[in-house]
Amino acid sequence: MRNIIVTGGTRGIGAEISRAFLGNGDRVFAVYEKDDKTAQEFAEKTGAIIIKADISQKDGVLKVFNEVRKYGKTDVLVNNAGISQIKPFADITEEDWDRIFAVNVKSAFLMSKEALSDMLVHKKGKIINISSIWGQTGGSCEVHYSASKAALIGFTKALAKELGLSGIQVNCVAPGVIKTDMNAHLGDEEMSVLKEQIPLNRIGTPQDVAKTVIFLASEGADYITGQIFGVNGGMLI
């Protein structure tokens, strides 16, 4: 049984990724920072092992891995934890910028660094980072969010080059417009306009993203590394 860590793994896309791995018979550690009620209900319904931790801090990361190591090594790490904020660039504060980068980028750095202490010994493992289409194209009024997601893409490519000889694959999934709480602020009219920009003519689902992650974590993806997979219905071609 593989040990899978999914950060931000109890809600939205992360929850669907956790469910997909559980459906494969894997042991899933779903990491979350807030919303104990949702996390507890998720654990009861799915059988996931939930861990509450602030993974933008080293102590929080060590808390996660201390729990995981009770069950053995880490086989797959999915860096999915992320937050967004809609705000004109002129109104973005230093605190806004630092918080976005702490959650979206620093957590991936800290989690990957700790996971590699297991993976390098075994010369095997997979790291999958969840970016965004806005990390590829930029999003108006989301400069800090877009910049953080672009950073994950660069992080993926550089780390993949460094770890190739160690038998570890690092890849990235960049979702387009996905029906989640993160996009709940968009009204029907806005969603309709976005839908018209998508060649497949529909808004994506968390399941669409989860299927790609499951593939990248499988043996079928053993010869794939440093790649950015756009799960966007053709919105970016």
Buried (B, 14 or more C-beta within 10 A) or exposed (E): EBBBBBBBBBBBBBBBBBBBBBEBEBBBBBBBBEEEEBBBEBBEEBEBBBBBBBBBBEEBBBBBBEBBEEEEBBBBBBBBBBBBBEBEEEEBEEEBBEBBBBBBBBBBBBBBEBBBEBBBEEEBBBBBBBBBBBBBBBBEEBBBBBBBBBBBBEBBBEBBEEBEEBEBBBBBBBBBBBBBEBBEEBEEEEBEEBBEBBEEEEBBBBBBBBBBBBBBBEEEBEEBBBBBBBBBBEBBE
